[in-house]
Amino acid sequence: MGLACLLALAGCSGLSGTGDKGYISGTGVPTEVAPADRGEPVDLTGTDLEGGDVDLADLRGEPVVVNVWASWCPPCIKEQPDLNAAAAALGGDVQFLGLNIRDASQDDAAAYVRDLEVTYSSIYSADGSALLPFAGTLTPRSIPSTVVLDAEGRVAASVNGRIPTTQTLVSLVEAVRDE
């Protein structure tokens, strides 16, 4: 009886499973954080896919969309056109930054960027350590995920899982931009 209850409870989760694929797809429901409830600015530095230095602090002053992806992740591939469309719709008022995690090689990540016509840079983090500054907002296995930072670099909104639509992301960013 105890084992049956444990197995039943294990199946009751707010996360969508993907078996042994190495990630847990989230629900894609946006979460917004009121300005008064936002924590400290996110500090993140890394190296992009071209070998350049990236410092999230350099992007402060306007909202930043941070998207977590991996080249082998089917929901990431499906979501990328929406991210591209949102970046185009929002124009220069917002910065976009990718976090490529757990890819075996930069070549795999570069092929994803090329094939899916990603126009913004991505930090390469094979070990996933680039997620550490987002603890409490993102989990190590939630791929894809998207975070909207306010002009001060604080988490203003997040979507664990694939963004539902281009307009969902545009609306989240516009709300933050218009604060």
Phi and psi in degrees as GROMACS dihedral restraints (atoms count N, CA, C in turn):
[ dihedral_restraints ]
;  ai    aj    ak    al  type     phi  dphi    fc
    3     4     5     6     1   -60.2    20    10
    4     5     6     7     1   -41.9    20    10
    6     7     8     9     1   -65.4    20    10
    7     8     9    10     1   -39.5    20    10
    9    10    11    12     1   -62.9    20    10
   10    11    12    13     1   -41.8    20    10
   12    13    14    15     1   -64.5    20    10
   13    14    15    16     1   -42.3    20    10
   15    16    17    18     1   -62.0    20    10
   16    17    18    19     1   -44.0    20    10
   18    19    20    21     1   -65.0    20    10
   19    20    21    22     1   -38.3    20    10
   21    22    23    24     1   -65.8    20    10
   22    23    24    25     1   -42.5    20    10
   24    25    26    27     1   -65.8    20    10
   25    26    27    28     1   -36.3    20    10
   27    28    29    30     1   -63.1    20    10
   28    29    30    31     1   -29.0    20    10
   30    31    32    33     1   -80.2    20    10
   31    32    33    34     1   -10.9    20    10
   33    34    35    36     1   -94.1    20    10
   34    35    36    37     1    92.4    20    10
   36    37    38    39     1  -138.3    20    10
   37    38    39    40     1   150.1    20    10
   39    40    41    42     1   -80.3    20    10
   40    41    42    43     1    -1.5    20    10
   42    43    44    45     1  -103.2    20    10
   43    44    45    46     1   144.5    20    10
   45    46    47    48     1   -85.5    20    10
   46    47    48    49     1   131.0    20    10
   48    49    50    51     1   -87.6    20    10
   49    50    51    52     1   161.4    20    10
   51    52    53    54     1  -134.4    20    10
   52    53    54    55     1    27.0    20    10
   54    55    56    57     1    66.9    20    10
   55    56    57    58     1  -131.6    20    10
   57    58    59    60     1  -102.1    20    10
   58    59    60    61     1    29.5    20    10
   60    61    62    63     1   -76.4    20    10
   61    62    63    64     1   -11.3    20    10
   63    64    65    66     1    93.3    20    10
   64    65    66    67     1     9.9    20    10
   66    67    68    69     1  -151.0    20    10
   67    68    69    70     1   162.6    20    10
   69    70    71    72     1  -120.6    20    10
   70    71    72    73     1   118.5    20    10
   72    73    74    75     1   -79.0    20    10
   73    74    75    76     1   127.5    20    10
   75    76    77    78     1   -76.6    20    10
   76    77    78    79     1  -177.8    20    10
   78    79    80    81     1   -82.3    20    10
   79    80    81    82     1   -17.7    20    10
   81    82    83    84     1    79.5    20    10
   82    83    84    85     1    14.0    20    10
   84    85    86    87     1   -86.9    20    10
   85    86    87    88     1   124.4    20    10
   87    88    89    90     1   -67.6    20    10
   88    89    90    91     1   142.9    20    10
   90    91    92    93     1  -122.5    20    10
   91    92    93    94     1   124.3    20    10
   93    94    95    96     1  -106.6    20    10
   94    95    96    97     1   147.3    20    10
   96    97    98    99     1  -118.3    20    10
   97    98    99   100     1   123.8    20    10
   99   100   101   102     1   -63.2    20    10
  100   101   102   103     1   145.9    20    10
  102   103   104   105     1   -51.0    20    10
  103   104   105   106     1   -39.3    20    10
  105   106   107   108     1   -69.2    20    10
  106   107   108   109     1   -19.6    20    10
  108   109   110   111     1  -101.1    20    10
  109   110   111   112     1     1.9    20    10
  111   112   113   114     1   -78.0    20    10
  112   113   114   115     1   144.4    20    10
  114   115   116   117     1   -82.2    20    10
  115   116   117   118     1  -154.2    20    10
  117   118   119   120     1   -74.5    20    10
  118   119   120   121     1   159.0    20    10
  120   121   122   123     1   -58.9    20    10
  121   122   123   124     1   145.8    20    10
  123   124   125   126     1   -78.1    20    10
  124   125   126   127     1   126.2    20    10
  126   127   128   129     1  -103.9    20    10
  127   128   129   130     1   119.7    20    10
  129   130   131   132     1  -148.5    20    10
  130   131   132   133     1   129.5    20    10
  132   133   134   135     1  -127.7    20    10
  133   134   135   136     1   155.9    20    10
  135   136   137   138     1  -174.1    20    10
  136   137   138   139     1  -172.3    20    10
  138   139   140   141     1  -116.4    20    10
  139   140   141   142     1   131.6    20    10
  141   142   143   144     1   -81.7    20    10
  142   143   144   145     1   178.2    20    10
  144   145   146   147     1   -66.0    20    10
  145   146   147   148     1   -18.3    20    10
  147   148   149   150     1   -94.8    20    10
  148   149   150   151     1     1.2    20    10
  150   151   152   153     1    92.3    20    10
  151   152   153   154     1     5.3    20    10
  153   154   155   156     1   -85.5    20    10
  154   155   156   157     1   157.0    20    10
  156   157   158   159     1   -80.6    20    10
  157   158   159   160     1   139.4    20    10
  159   160   161   162     1  -126.9    20    10
  160   161   162   163     1   131.6    20    10
  162   163   164   165     1  -130.4    20    10
  163   164   165   166     1   116.5    20    10
  165   166   167   168     1   -58.1    20    10
  166   167   168   169     1   -30.1    20    10
  168   169   170   171     1   -61.2    20    10
  169   170   171   172     1   -28.9    20    10
  171   172   173   174     1   -68.6    20    10
  172   173   174   175     1   -16.5    20    10
  174   175   176   177     1   -96.3    20    10
  175   176   177   178     1    -1.4    20    10
  177   178   179   180     1   -65.8    20    10
  178   179   180   181     1   155.5    20    10
  180   181   182   183     1   113.0    20    10
  181   182   183   184     1   -16.0    20    10
  183   184   185   186     1  -150.0    20    10
  184   185   186   187     1   161.0    20    10
  186   187   188   189     1   -60.0    20    10
  187   188   189   190     1   150.6    20    10
  189   190   191   192     1  -129.4    20    10
  190   191   192   193     1   131.1    20    10
  192   193   194   195     1  -100.3    20    10
  193   194   195   196     1   122.5    20    10
  195   196   197   198     1  -112.6    20    10
  196   197   198   199     1   120.4    20    10
  198   199   200   201     1  -115.1    20    10
  199   200   201   202     1   128.9    20    10
  201   202   203   204     1   -95.6    20    10
  202   203   204   205     1   128.6    20    10
  204   205   206   207     1  -149.7    20    10
  205   206   207   208     1   166.1    20    10
  207   208   209   210     1  -144.0    20    10
  208   209   210   211     1   145.7    20    10
  210   211   212   213     1   -66.6    20    10
  211   212   213   214     1   -23.9    20    10
  213   214   215   216     1   -92.5    20    10
  214   215   216   217     1     4.6    20    10
  216   217   218   219     1   -96.0    20    10
  217   218   219   220     1   108.9    20    10
  219   220   221   222     1   -55.7    20    10
  220   221   222   223     1   -43.5    20    10
  222   223   224   225     1   -63.7    20    10
  223   224   225   226     1   -29.5    20    10
  225   226   227   228     1   -66.4    20    10
  226   227   228   229     1   -44.1    20    10
  228   229   230   231     1   -62.9    20    10
  229   230   231   232     1   -42.3    20    10
  231   232   233   234     1   -67.9    20    10
  232   233   234   235     1   -33.4    20    10
  234   235   236   237     1   -79.5    20    10
  235   236   237   238     1   -25.4    20    10
  237   238   239   240     1   -56.3    20    10
  238   239   240   241     1   -41.0    20    10
  240   241   242   243     1   -58.7    20    10
  241   242   243   244     1   -36.1    20    10
  243   244   245   246     1   -66.3    20    10
  244   245   246   247     1   -39.9    20    10
  246   247   248   249     1   -64.2    20    10
  247   248   249   250     1   -44.4    20    10
  249   250   251   252     1   -59.9    20    10
  250   251   252   253     1   -43.5    20    10
  252   253   254   255     1   -66.3    20    10
  253   254   255   256     1   -39.4    20    10
  255   256   257   258     1   -65.1    20    10
  256   257   258   259     1   -42.8    20    10
  258   259   260   261     1   -60.9    20    10
  259   260   261   262     1   -40.9    20    10
  261   262   263   264     1   -68.2    20    10
  262   263   264   265     1   -42.1    20    10
  264   265   266   267     1   -66.9    20    10
  265   266   267   268     1   -36.1    20    10
  267   268   269   270     1   -82.8    20    10
  268   269   270   271     1   -20.3    20    10
  270   271   272   273     1    60.8    20    10
  271   272   273   274     1  -147.3    20    10
  273   274   275   276     1   -80.4    20    10
  274   275   276   277     1     1.8    20    10
  276   277   278   279     1   -77.7    20    10
  277   278   279   280     1    -9.4    20    10
  279   280   281   282     1  -140.9    20    10
  280   281   282   283     1   143.5    20    10
  282   283   284   285     1  -100.8    20    10
  283   284   285   286     1   145.9    20    10
  285   286   287   288     1  -118.0    20    10
  286   287   288   289     1   142.0    20    10
  288   289   290   291     1  -142.7    20    10
  289   290   291   292     1   130.6    20    10
  291   292   293   294     1   -94.9    20    10
  292   293   294   295     1   151.3    20    10
  294   295   296   297     1  -120.4    20    10
  295   296   297   298     1   103.2    20    10
  297   298   299   300     1   -87.1    20    10
  298   299   300   301     1   115.0    20    10
  300   301   302   303     1  -120.0    20    10
  301   302   303   304     1   148.1    20    10
  303   304   305   306     1    59.4    20    10
  304   305   306   307     1    24.5    20    10
  306   307   308   309     1   -83.7    20    10
  307   308   309   310     1   142.7    20    10
  309   310   311   312     1   -67.8    20    10
  310   311   312   313     1   -28.7    20    10
  312   313   314   315     1  -149.7    20    10
  313   314   315   316     1   155.6    20    10
  315   316   317   318     1   -66.9    20    10
  316   317   318   319     1   -26.6    20    10
  318   319   320   321     1   -62.4    20    10
  319   320   321   322     1   -40.6    20    10
  321   322   323   324     1   -62.6    20    10
  322   323   324   325     1   -44.7    20    10
  324   325   326   327     1   -64.7    20    10
  325   326   327   328     1   -42.3    20    10
  327   328   329   330     1   -64.1    20    10
  328   329   330   331     1   -36.5    20    10
  330   331   332   333     1   -65.4    20    10
  331   332   333   334     1   -40.5    20    10
  333   334   335   336     1   -58.9    20    10
  334   335   336   337     1   -50.1    20    10
  336   337   338   339     1   -59.4    20    10
  337   338   339   340     1   -44.5    20    10
  339   340   341   342     1   -67.0    20    10
  340   341   342   343     1   -50.5    20    10
  342   343   344   345     1   -66.6    20    10
  343   344   345   346     1   -33.8    20    10
  345   346   347   348     1  -100.3    20    10
  346   347   348   349     1     8.8    20    10
  348   349   350   351     1    54.8    20    10
  349   350   351   352     1    47.7    20    10
  351   352   353   354     1   -75.8    20    10
  352   353   354   355     1   125.9    20    10
  354   355   356   357     1   -97.0    20    10
  355   356   357   358     1    -7.1    20    10
  357   358   359   360     1  -112.5    20    10
  358   359   360   361     1   161.9    20    10
  360   361   362   363     1   -81.0    20    10
  361   362   363   364     1   161.1    20    10
  363   364   365   366     1  -134.4    20    10
  364   365   366   367     1   136.8    20    10
  366   367   368   369     1   -77.3    20    10
  367   368   369   370     1   133.9    20    10
  369   370   371   372     1   -93.6    20    10
  370   371   372   373     1   120.5    20    10
  372   373   374   375     1  -137.5    20    10
  373   374   375   376     1    80.5    20    10
  375   376   377   378     1   -56.4    20    10
  376   377   378   379     1   -35.2    20    10
  378   379   380   381     1   -89.0    20    10
  379   380   381   382     1    -2.4    20    10
  381   382   383   384     1    78.9    20    10
  382   383   384   385     1     6.1    20    10
  384   385   386   387     1   -64.7    20    10
  385   386   387   388     1   -18.7    20    10
  387   388   389   390     1   -64.8    20    10
  388   389   390   391     1   -15.3    20    10
  390   391   392   393     1   -80.1    20    10
  391   392   393   394     1   -18.2    20    10
  393   394   395   396     1   -55.3    20    10
  394   395   396   397     1   -41.6    20    10
  396   397   398   399     1   -64.9    20    10
  397   398   399   400     1   -11.9    20    10
  399   400   401   402     1  -102.6    20    10
  400   401   402   403     1    15.5    20    10
  402   403   404   405     1   -55.4    20    10
  403   404   405   406     1   136.5    20    10
  405   406   407   408     1    94.5    20    10
  406   407   408   409     1   -19.8    20    10
  408   409   410   411     1  -111.4    20    10
  409   410   411   412     1   -45.8    20    10
  411   412   413   414     1  -116.1    20    10
  412   413   414   415     1   150.4    20    10
  414   415   416   417     1  -106.4    20    10
  415   416   417   418     1   157.0    20    10
  417   418   419   420     1   -62.2    20    10
  418   419   420   421     1   -20.7    20    10
  420   421   422   423     1  -112.9    20    10
  421   422   423   424     1     6.7    20    10
  423   424   425   426     1   -87.7    20    10
  424   425   426   427     1    93.2    20    10
  426   427   428   429     1  -125.1    20    10
  427   428   429   430     1   126.9    20    10
  429   430   431   432     1   -81.4    20    10
  430   431   432   433     1   163.2    20    10
  432   433   434   435     1  -146.9    20    10
  433   434   435   436     1   152.9    20    10
  435   436   437   438     1  -136.7    20    10
  436   437   438   439     1   136.2    20    10
  438   439   440   441     1  -125.1    20    10
  439   440   441   442     1   137.6    20    10
  441   442   443   444     1  -107.2    20    10
  442   443   444   445     1   121.0    20    10
  444   445   446   447     1   -98.6    20    10
  445   446   447   448     1   143.7    20    10
  447   448   449   450     1   -78.7    20    10
  448   449   450   451     1  -179.9    20    10
  450   451   452   453     1   -61.3    20    10
  451   452   453   454     1   -21.6    20    10
  453   454   455   456     1   -89.0    20    10
  454   455   456   457     1    -4.2    20    10
  456   457   458   459     1    89.0    20    10
  457   458   459   460     1    15.8    20    10
  459   460   461   462     1   -96.4    20    10
  460   461   462   463     1   149.1    20    10
  462   463   464   465     1   -66.3    20    10
  463   464   465   466     1   118.0    20    10
  465   466   467   468     1  -107.6    20    10
  466   467   468   469     1   -25.9    20    10
  468   469   470   471     1  -161.7    20    10
  469   470   471   472     1   157.3    20    10
  471   472   473   474     1  -151.5    20    10
  472   473   474   475     1   156.2    20    10
  474   475   476   477     1  -135.3    20    10
  475   476   477   478     1   112.3    20    10
  477   478   479   480     1   -91.8    20    10
  478   479   480   481     1   112.8    20    10
  480   481   482   483     1   113.2    20    10
  481   482   483   484     1  -176.9    20    10
  483   484   485   486     1   -67.0    20    10
  484   485   486   487     1   137.1    20    10
  486   487   488   489     1   -63.2    20    10
  487   488   489   490     1   137.2    20    10
  489   490   491   492     1   -62.5    20    10
  490   491   492   493     1   -43.2    20    10
  492   493   494   495     1  -153.0    20    10
  493   494   495   496     1   164.5    20    10
  495   496   497   498     1   -57.8    20    10
  496   497   498   499     1   -45.5    20    10
  498   499   500   501     1   -63.8    20    10
  499   500   501   502     1   -32.6    20    10
  501   502   503   504     1   -59.5    20    10
  502   503   504   505     1   -48.3    20    10
  504   505   506   507     1   -67.2    20    10
  505   506   507   508     1   -43.2    20    10
  507   508   509   510     1   -58.4    20    10
  508   509   510   511     1   -44.2    20    10
  510   511   512   513     1   -64.2    20    10
  511   512   513   514     1   -41.5    20    10
  513   514   515   516     1   -60.5    20    10
  514   515   516   517     1   -45.7    20    10
  516   517   518   519     1   -67.5    20    10
  517   518   519   520     1   -43.6    20    10
  519   520   521   522     1   -61.2    20    10
  520   521   522   523     1   -38.4    20    10
  522   523   524   525     1   -62.5    20    10
  523   524   525   526     1   -40.9    20    10
  525   526   527   528     1   -70.0    20    10
  526   527   528   529     1   -43.3    20    10
  528   529   530   531     1   -62.3    20    10
  529   530   531   532     1   -36.5    20    10
  531   532   533   534     1   -86.0    20    10
  532   533   534   535     1     3.8    20    10
